[in-house]
Amino acid sequence: MGMQRVFAMIGVTIFLCVIPAMLESTEPRGAGVTPAVHALPVEPDEFDRREVDAYYDWRNNMFFRVFKLASQESRPDFMTARRTYKVLVNQYGYEVAITFAHPLFYWVDLDGNGEFEPGKGEMWIDVEEDGVNGNERLYDPMAPGEGPRGPVPMPPAPGDRSGKPL
């Protein structure tokens, strides 16, 4: 009778330790983050006329592309950021960033104010970096533990090379 009680206590202890761990592992990453209700546009091809700026930011080792998808007269309304794994200087003195195939971050200016605001649900992360296919989710850089690679600095405001806003 004493051994049965010991085994029962061990069973209860294992149950109480295993179930929370199982529940924790099945909870999707970023729980509490509202699922994306806005469909992300597919990133245009390289050299697409809707691309208004592209630049490498050495501070966070990412390559940004900025687009005007609505019209050429509008403000920039879509932006992507890819991780880079190599940056070279070509024979003409320009930096060339060799990037991953698909973006890690996407921004869509939903309210049309010309700014990309993560706090307003305008920033998405694609952890698998496999292109727009529905597994992207809203990203809040201020949420603890949200990013797989730590918090990402806000991208610089889009502008031309003279520093004036577009």
Secondary structure as UniProt FT lines:
FT   HELIX           2..26
FT   TURN            29..32
FT   TURN            46..47
FT   TURN            49..50
FT   STRAND          51..57
FT   TURN            58..61
FT   STRAND          62..67
FT   TURN            72..73
FT   STRAND          78..89
FT   TURN            91..92
FT   STRAND          95..99
FT   STRAND          105..108
FT   HELIX           118..120
FT   STRAND          123..125
FT   TURN            127..128
FT   STRAND          137..138
FT   TURN            141..142
FT   TURN            144..145
FT   TURN            148..149
FT   TURN            161..162
//
